[in-house]
Amino acid sequence: MPAVLSGGGGGKRPLSSDVHGPQLALQNPGTEGQIHTVRGGKAGFVSSQQQTLGGQHGLFSSQQQTLGRQDGLVSSQQQTCGGQHGLISSQQQLQQTVDDPAYVNSIHDSVRH
């Protein structure tokens, strides 16, 4: 095997100018890429669309953030149904909403009016 394969400073960290966006955030915790910094990113890595919608931390889609998601990973459908923490299926969350007496009563009240 050529000796050059074992050399070349394999342990050297890349310069921050060599990486961008999520890669930069992963290698330098608390640091976002340029687009994230411009839009006011706080922690983790979020897309520019997510950040314009006020993302705080973790990973979430722009649709989830529009609906006020704060942390963890949920699908936009799950967030539409009001998921707050962890991973839940949209069907489970929807069922929980239907089972909530206050929610059911509000539907009945709106139908009466």
N, CA, C and O atoms as a GROMACS GRO file, in nm:
protein
  452
    1MET      N    1   0.085  -0.119   0.000
    1MET     CA    2   0.000   0.000   0.000
    1MET      C    3   0.088   0.124   0.000
    1MET      O    4   0.190   0.127   0.070
    2PRO      N    5   0.054   0.223  -0.074
    2PRO     CA    6   0.136   0.346  -0.075
    2PRO      C    7   0.136   0.412   0.062
    2PRO      O    8   0.035   0.414   0.131
    3ALA      N    9   0.251   0.464   0.099
    3ALA     CA   10   0.264   0.525   0.231
    3ALA      C   11   0.178   0.649   0.244
    3ALA      O   12   0.140   0.686   0.355
    4VAL      N   13   0.145   0.714   0.133
    4VAL     CA   14   0.071   0.839   0.139
    4VAL      C   15  -0.069   0.818   0.197
    4VAL      O   16  -0.130   0.912   0.248
    5LEU      N   17  -0.119   0.694   0.189
    5LEU     CA   18  -0.254   0.668   0.241
    5LEU      C   19  -0.258   0.679   0.393
    5LEU      O   20  -0.362   0.714   0.449
    6SER      N   21  -0.147   0.649   0.459
    6SER     CA   22  -0.146   0.653   0.605
    6SER      C   23  -0.108   0.790   0.658
    6SER      O   24  -0.118   0.815   0.779
    7GLY      N   25  -0.067   0.879   0.572
    7GLY     CA   26  -0.024   1.011   0.616
    7GLY      C   27  -0.126   1.117   0.579
    7GLY      O   28  -0.243   1.088   0.556
    8GLY      N   29  -0.080   1.240   0.572
    8GLY     CA   30  -0.164   1.350   0.524
    8GLY      C   31  -0.247   1.416   0.631
    8GLY      O   32  -0.341   1.489   0.597
    9GLY      N   33  -0.218   1.396   0.758
    9GLY     CA   34  -0.291   1.466   0.865
    9GLY      C   35  -0.438   1.430   0.867
    9GLY      O   36  -0.524   1.518   0.864
   10GLY      N   37  -0.468   1.301   0.874
   10GLY     CA   38  -0.608   1.258   0.872
   10GLY      C   39  -0.689   1.307   0.990
   10GLY      O   40  -0.811   1.314   0.981
   11GLY      N   41  -0.624   1.341   1.103
   11GLY     CA   42  -0.699   1.383   1.220
   11GLY      C   43  -0.728   1.533   1.224
   11GLY      O   44  -0.792   1.581   1.317
   12LYS      N   45  -0.684   1.606   1.123
   12LYS     CA   46  -0.700   1.752   1.126
   12LYS      C   47  -0.846   1.790   1.104
   12LYS      O   48  -0.912   1.737   1.013
   13ARG      N   49  -0.898   1.881   1.186
   13ARG     CA   50  -1.035   1.930   1.168
   13ARG      C   51  -1.040   2.024   1.049
   13ARG      O   52  -0.948   2.103   1.029
   14PRO      N   53  -1.147   2.015   0.970
   14PRO     CA   54  -1.159   2.112   0.861
   14PRO      C   55  -1.184   2.252   0.916
   14PRO      O   56  -1.244   2.270   1.021
   15LEU      N   57  -1.135   2.350   0.842
   15LEU     CA   58  -1.160   2.488   0.881
   15LEU      C   59  -1.308   2.520   0.868
   15LEU      O   60  -1.378   2.460   0.786
   16SER      N   61  -1.356   2.615   0.950
   16SER     CA   62  -1.497   2.649   0.944
   16SER      C   63  -1.535   2.704   0.807
   16SER      O   64  -1.651   2.696   0.765
   17SER      N   65  -1.435   2.760   0.736
   17SER     CA   66  -1.464   2.813   0.603
   17SER      C   67  -1.482   2.701   0.500
   17SER      O   68  -1.527   2.726   0.388
   18ASP      N   69  -1.446   2.578   0.539
   18ASP     CA   70  -1.459   2.465   0.448
   18ASP      C   71  -1.594   2.398   0.456
   18ASP      O   72  -1.630   2.319   0.368
   19VAL      N   73  -1.670   2.426   0.561
   19VAL     CA   74  -1.799   2.360   0.579
   19VAL      C   75  -1.907   2.466   0.596
   19VAL      O   76  -1.879   2.579   0.636
   20HIS      N   77  -2.028   2.429   0.564
   20HIS     CA   78  -2.137   2.526   0.568
   20HIS      C   79  -2.263   2.461   0.624
   20HIS      O   80  -2.277   2.339   0.621
   21GLY      N   81  -2.352   2.542   0.673
   21GLY     CA   82  -2.484   2.495   0.715
   21GLY      C   83  -2.478   2.388   0.822
   21GLY      O   84  -2.404   2.401   0.919
   22PRO      N   85  -2.558   2.280   0.803
   22PRO     CA   86  -2.567   2.176   0.906
   22PRO      C   87  -2.434   2.115   0.943
   22PRO      O   88  -2.409   2.082   1.059
   23GLN      N   89  -2.345   2.100   0.841
   23GLN     CA   90  -2.213   2.043   0.870
   23GLN      C   91  -2.140   2.131   0.970
   23GLN      O   92  -2.077   2.081   1.064
   24LEU      N   93  -2.147   2.261   0.950
   24LEU     CA   94  -2.079   2.354   1.039
   24LEU      C   95  -2.138   2.346   1.180
   24LEU      O   96  -2.064   2.349   1.279
   25ALA      N   97  -2.270   2.335   1.188
   25ALA     CA   98  -2.335   2.328   1.319
   25ALA      C   99  -2.296   2.200   1.393
   25ALA      O  100  -2.285   2.200   1.515
   26LEU      N  101  -2.277   2.091   1.318
   26LEU     CA  102  -2.241   1.964   1.381
   26LEU      C  103  -2.099   1.968   1.434
   26LEU      O  104  -2.071   1.915   1.541
   27GLN      N  105  -2.008   2.030   1.358
   27GLN     CA  106  -1.868   2.031   1.399
   27GLN      C  107  -1.839   2.139   1.503
   27GLN      O  108  -1.742   2.128   1.578
   28ASN      N  109  -1.920   2.242   1.506
   28ASN     CA  110  -1.902   2.352   1.601
   28ASN      C  111  -2.035   2.379   1.670
   28ASN      O  112  -2.109   2.467   1.626
   29PRO      N  113  -2.067   2.307   1.777
   29PRO     CA  114  -2.197   2.323   1.842
   29PRO      C  115  -2.225   2.470   1.876
   29PRO      O  116  -2.136   2.542   1.921
   30GLY      N  117  -2.348   2.511   1.854
   30GLY     CA  118  -2.385   2.649   1.880
   30GLY      C  119  -2.357   2.741   1.763
   30GLY      O  120  -2.385   2.861   1.770
   31THR      N  121  -2.300   2.686   1.655
   31THR     CA  122  -2.268   2.768   1.539
   31THR      C  123  -2.352   2.723   1.422
   31THR      O  124  -2.357   2.605   1.390
   32GLU      N  125  -2.418   2.818   1.357
   32GLU     CA  126  -2.497   2.787   1.239
   32GLU      C  127  -2.426   2.842   1.117
   32GLU      O  128  -2.335   2.924   1.127
   33GLY      N  129  -2.469   2.796   1.000
   33GLY     CA  130  -2.419   2.852   0.875
   33GLY      C  131  -2.466   2.994   0.858
   33GLY      O  132  -2.546   3.044   0.937
   34GLN      N  133  -2.417   3.060   0.754
   34GLN     CA  134  -2.446   3.202   0.735
   34GLN      C  135  -2.595   3.231   0.729
   34GLN      O  136  -2.643   3.326   0.791
   35ILE      N  137  -2.668   3.151   0.654
   35ILE     CA  138  -2.811   3.177   0.638
   35ILE      C  139  -2.884   3.164   0.770
   35ILE      O  140  -2.980   3.236   0.795
   36HIS      N  141  -2.838   3.072   0.856
   36HIS     CA  142  -2.901   3.054   0.986
   36HIS      C  143  -2.872   3.174   1.076
   36HIS      O  144  -2.960   3.222   1.147
   37THR      N  145  -2.747   3.221   1.072
   37THR     CA  146  -2.709   3.333   1.156
   37THR      C  147  -2.784   3.459   1.116
   37THR      O  148  -2.830   3.534   1.202
   38VAL      N  149  -2.797   3.481   0.987
   38VAL     CA  150  -2.867   3.600   0.938
   38VAL      C  151  -3.011   3.601   0.987
   38VAL      O  152  -3.067   3.706   1.017
   39ARG      N  153  -3.070   3.480   0.993
   39ARG     CA  154  -3.211   3.472   1.031
   39ARG      C  155  -3.230   3.449   1.180
   39ARG      O  156  -3.343   3.433   1.226
   40GLY      N  157  -3.122   3.449   1.256
   40GLY     CA  158  -3.134   3.447   1.401
   40GLY      C  159  -3.143   3.310   1.465
   40GLY      O  160  -3.207   3.296   1.569
   41GLY      N  161  -3.081   3.209   1.406
   41GLY     CA  162  -3.088   3.075   1.464
   41GLY      C  163  -3.031   3.072   1.605
   41GLY      O  164  -2.934   3.141   1.635
   42LYS      N  165  -3.093   2.991   1.692
   42LYS     CA  166  -3.049   2.985   1.831
   42LYS      C  167  -2.959   2.864   1.858
   42LYS      O  168  -2.850   2.879   1.912
   43ALA      N  169  -3.005   2.745   1.819
   43ALA     CA  170  -2.928   2.624   1.847
   43ALA      C  171  -2.965   2.517   1.746
   43ALA      O  172  -3.066   2.528   1.677
   44GLY      N  173  -2.884   2.414   1.738
   44GLY     CA  174  -2.911   2.307   1.643
   44GLY      C  175  -2.898   2.356   1.500
   44GLY      O  176  -2.826   2.453   1.474
   45PHE      N  177  -2.967   2.291   1.407
   45PHE     CA  178  -2.966   2.340   1.271
   45PHE      C  179  -3.106   2.335   1.214
   45PHE      O  180  -3.173   2.232   1.219
   46VAL      N  181  -3.148   2.448   1.159
   46VAL     CA  182  -3.280   2.460   1.098
   46VAL      C  183  -3.263   2.524   0.962
   46VAL      O  184  -3.164   2.593   0.938
   47SER      N  185  -3.357   2.501   0.874
   47SER     CA  186  -3.348   2.562   0.742
   47SER      C  187  -3.384   2.709   0.752
   47SER      O  188  -3.443   2.752   0.852
   48SER      N  189  -3.351   2.786   0.650
   48SER     CA  190  -3.382   2.929   0.652
   48SER      C  191  -3.532   2.950   0.664
   48SER      O  192  -3.576   3.042   0.733
   49GLN      N  193  -3.612   2.867   0.600
   49GLN     CA  194  -3.757   2.879   0.609
   49GLN      C  195  -3.803   2.851   0.751
   49GLN      O  196  -3.892   2.920   0.802
   50GLN      N  197  -3.744   2.751   0.813
   50GLN     CA  198  -3.781   2.720   0.950
   50GLN      C  199  -3.744   2.836   1.043
   50GLN      O  200  -3.820   2.872   1.133
   51GLN      N  201  -3.627   2.894   1.018
   51GLN     CA  202  -3.582   3.000   1.108
   51GLN      C  203  -3.667   3.126   1.092
   51GLN      O  204  -3.692   3.194   1.192
   52THR      N  205  -3.711   3.158   0.973
   52THR     CA  206  -3.795   3.276   0.958
   52THR      C  207  -3.924   3.258   1.036
   52THR      O  208  -3.989   3.357   1.073
   53LEU      N  209  -3.962   3.136   1.061
   53LEU     CA  210  -4.085   3.108   1.135
   53LEU      C  211  -4.058   3.096   1.285
   53LEU      O  212  -4.148   3.062   1.361
   54GLY      N  213  -3.936   3.123   1.327
   54GLY     CA  214  -3.906   3.132   1.469
   54GLY      C  215  -3.859   3.005   1.536
   54GLY      O  216  -3.882   2.987   1.655
   55GLY      N  217  -3.794   2.915   1.464
   55GLY     CA  218  -3.747   2.791   1.525
   55GLY      C  219  -3.648   2.817   1.636
   55GLY      O  220  -3.566   2.909   1.626
   56GLN      N  221  -3.655   2.737   1.741
   56GLN     CA  222  -3.566   2.755   1.855
   56GLN      C  223  -3.458   2.648   1.862
   56GLN      O  224  -3.341   2.681   1.878
   57HIS      N  225  -3.494   2.521   1.849
   57HIS     CA  226  -3.393   2.417   1.852
   57HIS      C  227  -3.449   2.288   1.794
   57HIS      O  228  -3.568   2.277   1.768
   58GLY      N  229  -3.361   2.191   1.775
   58GLY     CA  230  -3.400   2.062   1.719
   58GLY      C  231  -3.424   2.070   1.569
   58GLY      O  232  -3.386   2.167   1.505
   59LEU      N  233  -3.486   1.967   1.513
   59LEU     CA  234  -3.513   1.958   1.371
   59LEU      C  235  -3.663   1.954   1.349
   59LEU      O  236  -3.733   1.875   1.412
   60PHE      N  237  -3.711   2.038   1.262
   60PHE     CA  238  -3.853   2.037   1.230
   60PHE      C  239  -3.873   2.098   1.093
   60PHE      O  240  -3.789   2.174   1.046
   61SER      N  241  -3.983   2.066   1.029
   61SER     CA  242  -4.012   2.122   0.898
   61SER      C  243  -4.074   2.260   0.912
   61SER      O  244  -4.120   2.295   1.020
   62SER      N  245  -4.075   2.337   0.804
   62SER     CA  246  -4.133   2.471   0.809
   62SER      C  247  -4.280   2.463   0.847
   62SER      O  248  -4.330   2.550   0.918
   63GLN      N  249  -4.349   2.361   0.800
   63GLN     CA  250  -4.491   2.346   0.834
   63GLN      C  251  -4.508   2.323   0.983
   63GLN      O  252  -4.600   2.377   1.045
   64GLN      N  253  -4.421   2.244   1.040
   64GLN     CA  254  -4.430   2.219   1.183
   64GLN      C  255  -4.404   2.347   1.261
   64GLN      O  256  -4.473   2.376   1.358
   65GLN      N  257  -4.304   2.425   1.217
   65GLN     CA  258  -4.273   2.547   1.289
   65GLN      C  259  -4.384   2.650   1.274
   65GLN      O  260  -4.411   2.726   1.368
   66THR      N  261  -4.447   2.655   1.160
   66THR     CA  262  -4.560   2.746   1.141
   66THR      C  263  -4.665   2.720   1.248
   66THR      O  264  -4.733   2.812   1.294
   67LEU      N  265  -4.678   2.596   1.287
   67LEU     CA  266  -4.779   2.556   1.385
   67LEU      C  267  -4.725   2.561   1.527
   67LEU      O  268  -4.793   2.518   1.620
   68GLY      N  269  -4.603   2.613   1.546
   68GLY     CA  270  -4.552   2.638   1.679
   68GLY      C  271  -4.471   2.527   1.741
   68GLY      O  272  -4.456   2.523   1.863
   69ARG      N  273  -4.418   2.437   1.660
   69ARG     CA  274  -4.339   2.328   1.715
   69ARG      C  275  -4.213   2.385   1.782
   69ARG      O  276  -4.151   2.477   1.728
   70GLN      N  277  -4.175   2.331   1.898
   70GLN     CA  278  -4.059   2.381   1.970
   70GLN      C  279  -3.942   2.284   1.972
   70GLN      O  280  -3.828   2.328   1.954
   71ASP      N  281  -3.965   2.154   1.991
   71ASP     CA  282  -3.852   2.062   1.994
   71ASP      C  283  -3.895   1.923   1.952
   71ASP      O  284  -4.014   1.895   1.936
   72GLY      N  285  -3.797   1.837   1.934
   72GLY     CA  286  -3.824   1.701   1.890
   72GLY      C  287  -3.856   1.693   1.742
   72GLY      O  288  -3.843   1.792   1.670
   73LEU      N  289  -3.896   1.576   1.695
   73LEU     CA  290  -3.928   1.554   1.555
   73LEU      C  291  -4.071   1.506   1.543
   73LEU      O  292  -4.108   1.403   1.601
   74VAL      N  293  -4.151   1.578   1.470
   74VAL     CA  294  -4.287   1.534   1.440
   74VAL      C  295  -4.316   1.568   1.295
   74VAL      O  296  -4.253   1.657   1.238
   75SER      N  297  -4.410   1.498   1.236
   75SER     CA  298  -4.448   1.531   1.099
   75SER      C  299  -4.542   1.649   1.100
   75SER      O  300  -4.601   1.681   1.203
   76SER      N  301  -4.557   1.716   0.986
   76SER     CA  302  -4.646   1.831   0.980
   76SER      C  303  -4.788   1.791   1.015
   76SER      O  304  -4.862   1.868   1.076
   77GLN      N  305  -4.828   1.670   0.976
   77GLN     CA  306  -4.963   1.622   1.008
   77GLN      C  307  -4.979   1.605   1.158
   77GLN      O  308  -5.083   1.639   1.214
   78GLN      N  309  -4.877   1.554   1.222
   78GLN     CA  310  -4.884   1.538   1.367
   78GLN      C  311  -4.894   1.675   1.434
   78GLN      O  312  -4.972   1.692   1.528
   79GLN      N  313  -4.816   1.772   1.386
   79GLN     CA  314  -4.820   1.904   1.447
   79GLN      C  315  -4.954   1.973   1.421
   79GLN      O  316  -5.004   2.045   1.506
   80THR      N  317  -5.009   1.950   1.304
   80THR     CA  318  -5.141   2.007   1.274
   80THR      C  319  -5.242   1.960   1.378
   80THR      O  320  -5.335   2.033   1.413
   81CYS      N  321  -5.223   1.838   1.426
   81CYS     CA  322  -5.315   1.782   1.526
   81CYS      C  323  -5.275   1.822   1.667
   81CYS      O  324  -5.341   1.781   1.763
   82GLY      N  325  -5.170   1.902   1.683
   82GLY     CA  326  -5.136   1.958   1.812
   82GLY      C  327  -5.033   1.881   1.892
   82GLY      O  328  -5.030   1.897   2.014
   83GLY      N  329  -4.950   1.800   1.832
   83GLY     CA  330  -4.849   1.727   1.908
   83GLY      C  331  -4.751   1.822   1.975
   83GLY      O  332  -4.714   1.924   1.917
   84GLN      N  333  -4.709   1.790   2.097
   84GLN     CA  334  -4.621   1.877   2.173
   84GLN      C  335  -4.482   1.818   2.194
   84GLN      O  336  -4.382   1.889   2.182
   85HIS      N  337  -4.472   1.689   2.225
   85HIS     CA  338  -4.342   1.629   2.256
   85HIS      C  339  -4.331   1.491   2.193
   85HIS      O  340  -4.431   1.423   2.170
   86GLY      N  341  -4.208   1.452   2.166
   86GLY     CA  342  -4.179   1.316   2.120
   86GLY      C  343  -4.237   1.289   1.982
   86GLY      O  344  -4.264   1.381   1.906
   87LEU      N  345  -4.255   1.162   1.951
   87LEU     CA  346  -4.307   1.119   1.823
   87LEU      C  347  -4.441   1.052   1.843
   87LEU      O  348  -4.454   0.955   1.917
   88ILE      N  349  -4.541   1.106   1.776
   88ILE     CA  350  -4.675   1.049   1.782
   88ILE      C  351  -4.728   1.042   1.641
   88ILE      O  352  -4.691   1.123   1.556
   89SER      N  353  -4.816   0.946   1.615
   89SER     CA  354  -4.875   0.940   1.482
   89SER      C  355  -4.989   1.038   1.474
   89SER      O  356  -5.051   1.070   1.575
   90SER      N  357  -5.019   1.087   1.354
   90SER     CA  358  -5.128   1.182   1.336
   90SER      C  359  -5.260   1.119   1.381
   90SER      O  360  -5.346   1.188   1.437
   91GLN      N  361  -5.276   0.990   1.357
   91GLN     CA  362  -5.400   0.923   1.395
   91GLN      C  363  -5.416   0.920   1.547
   91GLN      O  364  -5.525   0.943   1.598
   92GLN      N  365  -5.307   0.894   1.618
   92GLN     CA  366  -5.314   0.891   1.763
   92GLN      C  367  -5.349   1.028   1.818
   92GLN      O  368  -5.433   1.041   1.907
   93GLN      N  369  -5.284   1.131   1.765
   93GLN     CA  370  -5.309   1.266   1.815
   93GLN      C  371  -5.450   1.311   1.780
   93GLN      O  372  -5.517   1.376   1.860
   94LEU      N  373  -5.496   1.277   1.661
   94LEU     CA  374  -5.630   1.314   1.620
   94LEU      C  375  -5.733   1.247   1.711
   94LEU      O  376  -5.832   1.308   1.750
   95GLN      N  377  -5.708   1.120   1.743
   95GLN     CA  378  -5.799   1.048   1.832
   95GLN      C  379  -5.801   1.112   1.970
   95GLN      O  380  -5.906   1.123   2.033
   96GLN      N  381  -5.686   1.155   2.015
   96GLN     CA  382  -5.678   1.220   2.145
   96GLN      C  383  -5.760   1.348   2.145
   96GLN      O  384  -5.828   1.380   2.243
   97THR      N  385  -5.753   1.423   2.036
   97THR     CA  386  -5.829   1.547   2.025
   97THR      C  387  -5.979   1.519   2.029
   97THR      O  388  -6.054   1.589   2.095
   98VAL      N  389  -6.020   1.414   1.956
   98VAL     CA  390  -6.163   1.379   1.951
   98VAL      C  391  -6.212   1.332   2.088
   98VAL      O  392  -6.327   1.354   2.124
   99ASP      N  393  -6.123   1.267   2.164
   99ASP     CA  394  -6.161   1.216   2.295
   99ASP      C  395  -6.166   1.326   2.402
   99ASP      O  396  -6.215   1.302   2.512
  100ASP      N  397  -6.116   1.444   2.369
  100ASP     CA  398  -6.113   1.553   2.466
  100ASP      C  399  -6.253   1.614   2.478
  100ASP      O  400  -6.302   1.671   2.380
  101PRO      N  401  -6.319   1.603   2.595
  101PRO     CA  402  -6.457   1.653   2.609
  101PRO      C  403  -6.469   1.801   2.576
  101PRO      O  404  -6.568   1.843   2.515
  102ALA      N  405  -6.370   1.881   2.615
  102ALA     CA  406  -6.378   2.025   2.589
  102ALA      C  407  -6.380   2.052   2.439
  102ALA      O  408  -6.451   2.139   2.390
  103TYR      N  409  -6.299   1.975   2.367
  103TYR     CA  410  -6.293   1.994   2.222
  103TYR      C  411  -6.424   1.951   2.159
  103TYR      O  412  -6.476   2.019   2.071
  104VAL      N  413  -6.478   1.839   2.203
  104VAL     CA  414  -6.605   1.789   2.148
  104VAL      C  415  -6.717   1.888   2.179
  104VAL      O  416  -6.800   1.916   2.092
  105ASN      N  417  -6.720   1.942   2.301
  105ASN     CA  418  -6.822   2.039   2.338
  105ASN      C  419  -6.813   2.165   2.254
  105ASN      O  420  -6.914   2.223   2.217
  106SER      N  421  -6.690   2.209   2.225
  106SER     CA  422  -6.674   2.330   2.145
  106SER      C  423  -6.729   2.308   2.004
  106SER      O  424  -6.784   2.400   1.944
  107ILE      N  425  -6.714   2.187   1.952
  107ILE     CA  426  -6.769   2.157   1.820
  107ILE      C  427  -6.922   2.162   1.827
  107ILE      O  428  -6.987   2.216   1.739
  108HIS      N  429  -6.977   2.104   1.933
  108HIS     CA  430  -7.122   2.104   1.949
  108HIS      C  431  -7.175   2.246   1.961
  108HIS      O  432  -7.278   2.280   1.903
  109ASP      N  433  -7.104   2.330   2.037
  109ASP     CA  434  -7.147   2.469   2.055
  109ASP      C  435  -7.146   2.543   1.922
  109ASP      O  436  -7.237   2.620   1.892
  110SER      N  437  -7.041   2.519   1.841
  110SER     CA  438  -7.032   2.589   1.714
  110SER      C  439  -7.140   2.542   1.618
  110SER      O  440  -7.188   2.619   1.534
  111VAL      N  441  -7.179   2.416   1.630
  111VAL     CA  442  -7.287   2.364   1.544
  111VAL      C  443  -7.421   2.425   1.584
  111VAL      O  444  -7.504   2.457   1.499
  112ARG      N  445  -7.441   2.442   1.715
  112ARG     CA  446  -7.567   2.500   1.762
  112ARG      C  447  -7.583   2.644   1.714
  112ARG      O  448  -7.693   2.689   1.682
  113HIS      N  449  -7.470   2.716   1.709
  113HIS     CA  450  -7.476   2.855   1.665
  113HIS      C  451  -7.472   2.862   1.514
  113HIS      O  452  -7.477   2.971   1.457
   0.00000   0.00000   0.00000
